[in-house]
Amino acid sequence: MKKLSILFALLIAGFGLVAQTEYKLSKSSIKMSGTSTLHDWTADVPKVSGSGQMTFTNNAFSGIKSLNITMTTNSIKSSKGETMDKNMMRELKAKENPTMTYNLTKVTSIAPKGSGYTLETEGKLTIAGTTKTINMTVTATVSGSQITFKGTKNVKMTDYNVKPPVMFLGTLKTDDNVSITFDATFASTSVK
């Protein structure tokens, strides 16, 4: 019986302790940036929500079972004012598509880097009602009961059936390329 108990203890130790924890987005900064024939521009997406399930093995971050982010389209505010905001809402079809979403489909690798991790991910990004699969390199940092993800993804507006805005009778044309930069902190829902 003693040998069986020792064998059982060794088996448990060999597998490690795996915990899956629910997380909710607690803080975010999502910015879009691009250029035009007249000037560079930026836009903030202030209304964002999200949730996820993170996996920890022996108290070390080891994976993501699910992660979803929803951004409110008509909350986007540009650095160039109301005229650009109205043009963005029109081209993003904000009335028909009030949200933009990102849904993680898989993490292909997680590697420790410095005090955090580098992740190679794949997910579905939906903009203006069009969904595309995207790959991203993301950094993750764990601090207590929070985990922060950071990264940048370059997309083409036309890939999402968004016409790059044109203003002033065509004298100002927005470039098709947009950079989306994010800094999203998720907090464990099990910590009160």
C-alpha positions in Angstrom: 0.0 0.0 0.0 2.9 2.3 0.8 4.4 1.8 -2.6 1.1 2.6 -4.3 0.8 5.9 -2.3 4.4 6.9 -3.3 3.6 6.0 -7.0 0.4 8.0 -6.9 2.3 11.0 -5.4 5.0 10.8 -8.1 2.4 10.7 -10.8 0.6 13.8 -9.5 3.9 15.7 -9.1 4.9 14.7 -12.7 1.8 16.2 -14.2 2.0 19.5 -12.3 -0.9 21.5 -11.1 -3.0 23.0 -13.8 -5.6 25.7 -13.1 -7.9 27.5 -15.4 -9.1 31.0 -14.3 -11.8 33.3 -15.6 -10.6 36.9 -16.4 -12.4 40.1 -17.3 -11.0 43.1 -19.2 -10.3 45.7 -16.5 -8.3 48.3 -18.5 -7.4 48.9 -22.1 -5.9 51.2 -24.6 -6.7 50.5 -28.2 -5.4 52.9 -30.9 -5.7 53.0 -34.6 -3.2 55.0 -36.7 -2.7 55.7 -40.3 -1.7 58.4 -42.9 -3.3 60.4 -45.6 -2.2 62.7 -48.5 -2.4 65.6 -46.0 -1.5 64.3 -42.5 -1.0 61.3 -40.2 -4.0 60.5 -37.9 -4.7 58.5 -34.8 -8.0 57.3 -33.2 -8.8 55.9 -29.8 -11.3 53.2 -29.1 -12.5 54.0 -25.5 -15.4 51.6 -25.1 -14.0 48.1 -24.9 -15.1 45.0 -23.0 -13.7 41.5 -22.9 -13.2 38.2 -21.1 -11.0 35.2 -21.2 -10.0 31.9 -19.6 -6.3 31.7 -18.8 -4.4 28.5 -17.9 -1.6 28.3 -15.3 0.6 25.3 -14.6 2.4 25.3 -11.3 1.5 29.0 -10.9 3.1 30.0 -14.2 1.1 31.3 -17.2 0.8 28.4 -19.7 -2.1 29.1 -22.1 -5.3 30.8 -23.1 -8.4 28.7 -23.5 -10.5 31.6 -24.7 -10.2 35.4 -25.2 -12.8 37.7 -26.6 -12.7 41.5 -27.0 -15.6 43.7 -28.2 -15.1 47.4 -29.2 -17.9 49.9 -29.7 -17.5 51.3 -33.1 -19.2 54.7 -32.6 -17.0 55.4 -29.6 -14.0 55.8 -31.8 -12.6 59.3 -31.6 -9.9 60.6 -34.0 -7.2 63.1 -33.5 -8.5 65.1 -36.4 -11.9 66.0 -35.1 -15.6 65.6 -35.8 -15.4 65.6 -39.6 -13.0 62.6 -39.7 -15.1 60.9 -37.0 -18.2 61.1 -39.1 -16.4 59.8 -42.2 -15.0 56.9 -40.1 -18.4 56.0 -38.8 -19.9 56.0 -42.3 -17.1 53.9 -43.8 -17.1 51.5 -40.8 -20.9 51.1 -41.3 -21.3 51.8 -37.6 -25.1 51.8 -37.7 -25.3 48.3 -39.2 -22.2 47.1 -37.3 -22.1 48.7 -33.8 -19.2 46.6 -32.6 -15.9 45.3 -33.8 -14.7 42.1 -32.3 -11.6 39.9 -31.8 -12.0 36.3 -30.8 -8.8 34.2 -30.2 -8.9 30.8 -31.9 -5.6 29.4 -30.9 -2.2 30.1 -29.3 0.5 28.4 -31.4 3.3 29.1 -29.0 4.2 30.6 -25.7 7.8 31.4 -24.8 9.2 33.0 -21.7 10.9 36.3 -22.5 12.4 38.6 -19.8 9.8 39.0 -17.0 6.9 38.0 -19.3 6.0 35.9 -22.3 5.8 36.1 -26.1 2.8 34.5 -27.7 2.1 33.6 -31.3 -1.7 33.7 -31.8 -4.4 33.3 -34.3 -7.9 34.8 -34.1 -10.9 36.2 -35.9 -11.0 40.0 -36.3 -14.4 41.5 -37.4 -14.5 45.0 -38.7 -17.6 46.5 -40.4 -19.3 43.1 -40.5 -16.4 41.4 -42.3 -14.4 38.7 -40.4 -10.8 37.7 -41.2 -8.4 35.3 -39.6 -5.3 37.2 -38.4 -2.0 36.1 -36.8 -0.4 38.3 -34.1 2.7 38.3 -32.0 1.6 39.4 -28.5 3.5 40.0 -25.3 2.0 39.0 -21.9 3.0 40.1 -18.4 1.5 38.6 -15.3 1.3 40.7 -12.1 -0.6 39.2 -9.2 -4.1 38.4 -10.4 -3.8 40.5 -13.6 -2.4 39.7 -17.0 -1.6 42.3 -19.6 -1.4 41.7 -23.3 0.3 44.1 -25.7 0.8 44.2 -29.5 0.3 45.8 -32.8 -1.4 44.5 -35.9 -1.3 46.1 -39.4 -4.4 45.7 -41.5 -5.8 47.0 -44.8 -9.2 48.7 -44.6 -10.1 47.2 -48.0 -9.6 43.6 -46.6 -12.6 44.4 -44.4 -14.7 46.0 -47.2 -14.0 49.5 -45.7 -13.4 52.2 -48.3 -10.5 54.4 -47.1 -12.2 57.8 -46.5 -11.8 60.6 -49.1 -12.6 64.2 -48.2 -12.5 67.7 -49.7 -13.5 66.6 -53.2 -10.8 63.9 -53.3 -7.9 66.2 -52.3 -7.5 64.3 -49.0 -7.2 60.5 -49.4 -6.7 58.2 -46.4 -4.2 55.4 -47.0 -5.5 51.8 -46.9 -3.1 50.7 -44.3 -4.0 51.0 -40.6 -2.0 50.0 -37.5 -4.0 48.8 -34.5 -2.0 49.0 -31.2 -3.4 47.5 -28.0 -2.6 47.3 -24.3 -5.2 45.2 -22.6 -5.2 44.2 -18.9 -7.4 41.4 -17.7 -8.1 40.8 -14.0 -9.1 37.5 -12.4 -12.8 37.2 -11.6 -12.0 34.9 -8.7 -10.2 37.7 -6.7 -12.7 39.9 -4.9 
